[in-house]
């Protein structure tokens, strides 16, 4: 009977090793370890035929054979499970195409603005985001306690520095370094203590423009900005200049365009007026020229400034500035 048990153990292990699926493993288990008709059970039923002194030895051997078969079954099932969990990779198939990133809509709009003004001969100039009060206000004809400073509720730092509230200081820095003629745009980040809502954010992007030369007139300003509007929003877009006030330009004008949503007919976006304000502009004030050592009797110039978020929102029909800064891929993937 010992020989039968050894033979049964070898046979069972061989059958288990060659099993192809879970169903076959289950059939092997029933065949060898089944409680009623299992081959091991049949051998155990004959133990009573053995002499009394051999029964404990054969019974112990039978239990060892049963445990070995059970362990072999468990190992095979774990092996099958591991193989099932492993992903089959067909190396002949083309690989998965990774998703590519895109430029942020603000960056796209900035690049388009730069491209338009570069075609008119403007160069890109940049300056520090941390400024002195002199460059941010005083050199732009806004001395201390000037009421216009209230509109630029700024983030002040130590030692008289502040985060620039517009990119206009770049104009002063450029004019201090070089003589006319000058044609520059100054794109960059600006900071103001604005309450966050659908149209205001403490950090925003601005593009400031400056042209200085002899015999520059307001007509040059109008022609330059009209060309920009038609390139950015289409030739059917109407342009309107409204008198306004800025401390560093005189005369000054707000620039409006016909509503890009309703085409000037009147809608919720334009409050039924048919016009949308997009930027401020004007002829450089002679006092600004005096700060940088230019003779206002010889040189004239114009300047303008626009919020990039404002341009982007109008171009793409976006109604909430906060969407630009939430990093929501569902929004960003549309551009």
C-alpha positions as CSV (number, residue, x, y, z in Angstrom):
1,X,0.0,0.0,0.0
2,X,3.0,2.3,0.6
3,X,4.0,1.7,-3.0
4,X,0.4,2.7,-4.2
5,X,0.5,5.9,-2.2
6,X,3.9,6.9,-3.7
7,X,2.6,6.1,-7.2
8,X,-0.5,8.1,-6.5
9,X,1.5,11.1,-5.3
10,X,3.7,11.1,-8.5
11,X,0.7,10.7,-10.8
12,X,-1.2,13.5,-9.2
13,X,1.7,15.9,-9.3
14,X,2.3,15.2,-13.0
15,X,-1.3,15.7,-13.8
16,X,-1.4,19.0,-11.9
17,X,1.7,20.3,-13.6
18,X,0.3,19.7,-17.0
19,X,-3.1,21.3,-16.2
20,X,-4.1,24.1,-18.7
21,X,-7.0,25.8,-16.9
22,X,-9.0,26.0,-13.6
23,X,-11.6,23.5,-14.8
24,X,-8.9,20.9,-15.3
25,X,-7.5,21.6,-11.8
26,X,-10.9,21.1,-10.3
27,X,-11.3,17.7,-12.1
28,X,-7.9,16.6,-10.8
29,X,-8.8,17.6,-7.2
30,X,-12.0,15.5,-7.4
31,X,-10.3,12.6,-9.0
32,X,-7.6,12.3,-6.4
33,X,-9.0,13.9,-3.2
34,X,-12.8,13.5,-3.7
35,X,-14.5,12.5,-0.4
36,X,-16.5,9.6,-2.0
37,X,-14.8,8.3,-5.1
38,X,-11.3,9.9,-4.8
39,X,-8.4,7.6,-5.4
40,X,-6.8,8.5,-2.1
41,X,-10.1,7.8,-0.3
42,X,-10.2,4.3,-2.0
43,X,-6.8,3.5,-0.6
44,X,-7.7,4.7,2.9
45,X,-10.8,2.5,2.9
46,X,-8.5,-0.5,2.7
47,X,-6.3,0.4,5.7
48,X,-8.5,-1.9,7.9
49,X,-7.2,-4.8,5.9
50,X,-3.7,-4.2,7.1
51,X,-2.1,-5.6,10.2
52,X,-2.6,-3.4,13.3
53,X,1.0,-2.4,13.6
54,X,1.1,-1.1,9.9
55,X,-2.1,1.0,10.0
56,X,-0.6,4.1,11.8
57,X,2.4,4.2,9.5
58,X,0.3,3.9,6.3
59,X,-2.3,6.4,7.7
60,X,0.5,9.0,8.4
61,X,1.9,8.5,4.9
62,X,-1.6,8.9,3.3
63,X,-2.0,12.3,5.1
64,X,1.4,13.5,3.9
65,X,0.4,12.5,0.3
66,X,-2.9,14.4,0.7
67,X,-1.2,17.6,1.9
68,X,1.4,17.4,-0.9
69,X,-1.3,17.1,-3.5
70,X,-3.3,20.0,-1.9
71,X,-0.2,22.3,-1.9
72,X,0.5,21.4,-5.5
73,X,-3.0,22.3,-6.5
74,X,-2.8,25.7,-4.6
75,X,0.6,26.5,-6.3
76,X,-0.8,25.8,-9.7
77,X,-3.9,28.0,-9.1
78,X,-1.7,30.9,-7.9
79,X,0.5,30.5,-11.0
80,X,-2.6,30.6,-13.3
81,X,-3.9,33.7,-11.5
82,X,-0.6,35.5,-11.9
83,X,-0.6,34.7,-15.6
84,X,-4.1,35.9,-16.0
85,X,-3.3,39.2,-14.3
86,X,-0.3,39.9,-16.5
87,X,-1.3,42.1,-19.5
88,X,-0.5,40.5,-22.8
89,X,1.5,42.8,-25.0
90,X,1.6,42.4,-28.7
91,X,4.9,44.0,-29.7
92,X,3.8,44.1,-33.3
93,X,1.0,46.6,-32.6
94,X,1.7,50.3,-32.8
95,X,2.4,52.0,-29.5
96,X,-0.1,54.2,-27.6
97,X,0.2,57.8,-28.7
98,X,1.0,60.0,-25.7
99,X,-1.2,63.1,-25.2
100,X,0.7,66.3,-26.1
101,X,0.5,69.5,-24.1
102,X,-0.6,72.8,-25.5
103,X,0.2,76.4,-24.9
104,X,-2.1,78.0,-22.4
105,X,-4.7,80.3,-24.0
106,X,-3.1,83.3,-22.4
107,X,0.2,82.4,-23.9
108,X,-1.4,81.8,-27.3
109,X,-3.0,85.3,-27.1
110,X,0.2,86.9,-26.0
111,X,2.1,85.4,-28.9
112,X,-0.5,86.5,-31.3
113,X,-0.4,90.1,-30.0
114,X,3.4,90.1,-30.2
115,X,3.3,88.8,-33.8
116,X,0.8,91.5,-34.9
117,X,2.9,94.4,-33.4
118,X,6.2,92.9,-34.6
119,X,4.8,93.1,-38.1
120,X,4.5,96.9,-37.5
121,X,8.1,97.2,-36.4
122,X,7.6,97.0,-32.7
123,X,10.2,95.1,-30.6
124,X,9.5,93.2,-27.4
125,X,10.9,94.8,-24.2
126,X,10.7,93.4,-20.7
127,X,11.3,94.7,-17.2
128,X,11.3,93.5,-13.5
129,X,8.0,92.5,-11.8
130,X,9.3,94.1,-8.6
131,X,9.4,97.8,-9.1
132,X,10.2,101.0,-7.3
133,X,7.5,103.6,-6.7
134,X,9.5,106.0,-9.0
135,X,9.2,103.8,-12.0
136,X,5.7,102.5,-11.2
137,X,4.2,105.9,-10.5
138,X,6.3,109.1,-10.3
139,X,8.1,108.8,-13.6
140,X,4.6,108.2,-15.2
141,X,3.3,111.6,-13.9
142,X,1.7,110.2,-10.8
143,X,3.6,111.8,-7.9
144,X,3.0,110.8,-4.2
145,X,-0.6,111.5,-3.1
146,X,-1.8,111.8,-6.8
147,X,-5.5,110.7,-6.8
148,X,-4.9,108.4,-9.8
149,X,-2.8,106.1,-7.6
150,X,-5.9,105.0,-5.9
151,X,-6.9,103.1,-9.0
152,X,-3.7,101.1,-8.8
153,X,-4.2,99.4,-5.4
154,X,-0.8,97.8,-5.2
155,X,1.1,95.1,-3.3
156,X,3.8,96.9,-1.4
157,X,7.0,95.2,-0.3
158,X,9.8,96.2,2.0
159,X,12.2,99.1,1.3
160,X,9.8,101.0,-1.0
161,X,9.4,98.3,-3.5
162,X,6.1,97.0,-4.9
163,X,4.8,94.4,-7.4
164,X,4.3,96.4,-10.5
165,X,0.6,97.3,-11.1
166,X,1.1,97.7,-14.9
167,X,3.9,97.2,-17.5
168,X,4.2,101.0,-18.1
169,X,7.4,101.2,-16.1
170,X,9.1,99.3,-18.9
171,X,8.5,102.4,-21.1
172,X,10.5,104.6,-18.7
173,X,13.4,102.1,-18.4
174,X,13.6,101.8,-22.2
175,X,13.6,105.6,-22.8
176,X,16.3,106.0,-20.1
177,X,18.6,103.6,-22.0
178,X,18.1,104.7,-25.6
179,X,17.2,107.7,-27.8
180,X,14.3,107.8,-30.2
181,X,13.1,106.4,-32.5
182,X,11.5,103.8,-30.2
183,X,8.8,101.2,-31.0
184,X,8.3,98.7,-28.3
185,X,5.7,96.5,-26.7
186,X,6.1,95.4,-23.1
187,X,4.2,92.1,-22.2
188,X,4.2,90.7,-18.7
189,X,2.5,90.0,-15.4
190,X,1.0,92.7,-13.3
191,X,-0.4,92.7,-9.8
192,X,-3.2,94.6,-8.1
193,X,-5.3,94.1,-4.9
194,X,-8.5,93.3,-6.8
195,X,-11.2,91.2,-5.3
196,X,-11.6,88.0,-7.3
197,X,-14.7,87.8,-9.5
198,X,-15.6,86.8,-13.1
199,X,-13.6,89.8,-14.5
200,X,-10.9,90.6,-11.9
201,X,-7.9,88.6,-10.6
202,X,-5.0,89.8,-8.4
203,X,-2.5,88.7,-11.0
204,X,-3.1,89.4,-14.7
205,X,-1.2,90.0,-17.9
206,X,-0.8,93.3,-19.8
207,X,0.8,94.5,-23.0
208,X,2.0,98.0,-23.0
209,X,3.0,99.7,-26.2
210,X,5.1,102.8,-26.9
211,X,6.2,104.6,-30.1
212,X,8.4,107.7,-29.9
213,X,9.8,109.7,-32.9
214,X,9.6,113.1,-34.6
215,X,6.2,114.1,-36.0
216,X,4.2,111.3,-34.5
217,X,0.5,112.2,-34.3
218,X,-2.7,110.8,-32.9
219,X,-3.5,109.6,-36.4
220,X,-0.6,107.2,-36.2
221,X,-2.0,105.9,-32.9
222,X,-5.4,105.3,-34.4
223,X,-4.0,103.6,-37.5
224,X,-1.8,101.3,-35.4
225,X,-4.6,100.2,-33.0
226,X,-7.2,99.9,-35.8
227,X,-4.8,97.5,-37.6
228,X,-4.3,95.5,-34.4
229,X,-8.1,95.2,-33.9
230,X,-8.7,94.0,-37.5
231,X,-5.9,91.5,-37.2
232,X,-7.1,90.1,-33.9
233,X,-10.9,90.2,-34.3
234,X,-11.4,90.4,-38.0
235,X,-11.8,93.3,-40.6
236,X,-15.5,93.5,-40.0
237,X,-14.9,94.7,-36.4
238,X,-15.6,98.4,-35.9
239,X,-13.3,100.6,-33.8
240,X,-14.3,103.6,-31.6
241,X,-12.0,106.0,-29.7
242,X,-13.6,107.7,-26.7
243,X,-12.0,110.6,-24.8
244,X,-10.6,109.6,-21.4
245,X,-7.9,110.4,-18.8
246,X,-4.6,108.8,-18.0
247,X,-1.9,110.6,-16.0
248,X,0.8,109.7,-18.5
249,X,-0.9,110.5,-21.8
250,X,-2.6,113.7,-23.1
251,X,-4.9,113.5,-24.9
252,X,-6.1,110.1,-23.8
253,X,-8.7,107.7,-25.3
254,X,-10.4,104.4,-24.5
255,X,-10.6,102.1,-27.4
256,X,-13.9,100.2,-28.0
257,X,-14.7,97.5,-30.5
258,X,-18.1,96.4,-31.8
259,X,-19.3,93.5,-29.7
260,X,-17.8,90.3,-31.0
261,X,-20.8,88.3,-29.7
262,X,-23.7,90.2,-31.2
263,X,-21.8,92.1,-33.9
264,X,-22.9,95.5,-32.4
265,X,-26.6,94.7,-32.1
266,X,-26.7,94.6,-28.3
267,X,-26.5,91.6,-26.0
268,X,-25.9,90.6,-22.4
269,X,-22.1,90.6,-22.9
270,X,-22.0,94.3,-24.0
271,X,-24.9,95.3,-21.7
272,X,-27.0,96.1,-24.8
273,X,-24.7,98.8,-26.0
274,X,-23.1,97.0,-28.9
275,X,-19.6,98.1,-27.9
276,X,-16.8,96.6,-25.7
277,X,-13.9,98.4,-24.2
278,X,-10.5,96.6,-24.9
279,X,-7.7,99.1,-24.1
280,X,-6.5,102.5,-23.1
281,X,-4.3,104.8,-25.1
282,X,-3.1,108.3,-25.8
283,X,-0.2,110.6,-26.7
284,X,2.7,110.5,-24.3
285,X,2.4,113.4,-21.8
286,X,5.3,115.9,-22.2
287,X,6.0,115.6,-18.4
288,X,6.9,111.9,-19.0
289,X,9.4,112.9,-21.7
290,X,11.0,115.4,-19.3
291,X,11.5,112.7,-16.7
292,X,13.7,110.7,-19.2
293,X,15.5,113.7,-20.7
294,X,13.6,113.9,-24.0
295,X,12.7,117.3,-25.5
296,X,8.9,117.3,-25.9
297,X,9.3,120.1,-28.5
298,X,11.2,117.7,-30.7
299,X,9.8,114.3,-30.0
300,X,6.2,113.1,-29.8
301,X,4.9,109.6,-29.0
302,X,1.9,107.5,-28.3
303,X,1.3,104.7,-25.8
304,X,-1.4,102.1,-25.2
305,X,-2.0,99.3,-22.7
306,X,-4.3,96.3,-22.9
307,X,-5.2,93.4,-20.6
308,X,-4.4,90.1,-22.3
309,X,-7.1,88.2,-20.3
310,X,-9.6,90.7,-21.6
311,X,-8.5,90.2,-25.2
312,X,-8.5,86.4,-24.8
313,X,-12.0,86.3,-23.2
314,X,-13.4,88.4,-26.1
315,X,-11.6,86.4,-28.8
316,X,-12.8,83.0,-27.5
317,X,-16.1,83.9,-25.8
318,X,-15.0,83.2,-22.3
319,X,-17.2,84.7,-19.5
320,X,-15.1,84.1,-16.4
321,X,-11.4,85.1,-15.9
322,X,-11.0,82.5,-13.1
323,X,-11.1,79.7,-15.7
324,X,-7.6,80.7,-16.8
325,X,-6.0,79.9,-13.5
326,X,-7.9,76.7,-12.4
327,X,-5.7,74.2,-14.4
328,X,-8.8,72.4,-15.5
329,X,-7.7,70.2,-18.5
330,X,-11.3,70.0,-19.8
331,X,-11.1,73.8,-20.3
332,X,-7.5,74.1,-21.5
333,X,-7.8,71.3,-24.1
334,X,-10.3,73.4,-26.1
335,X,-7.5,75.8,-27.2
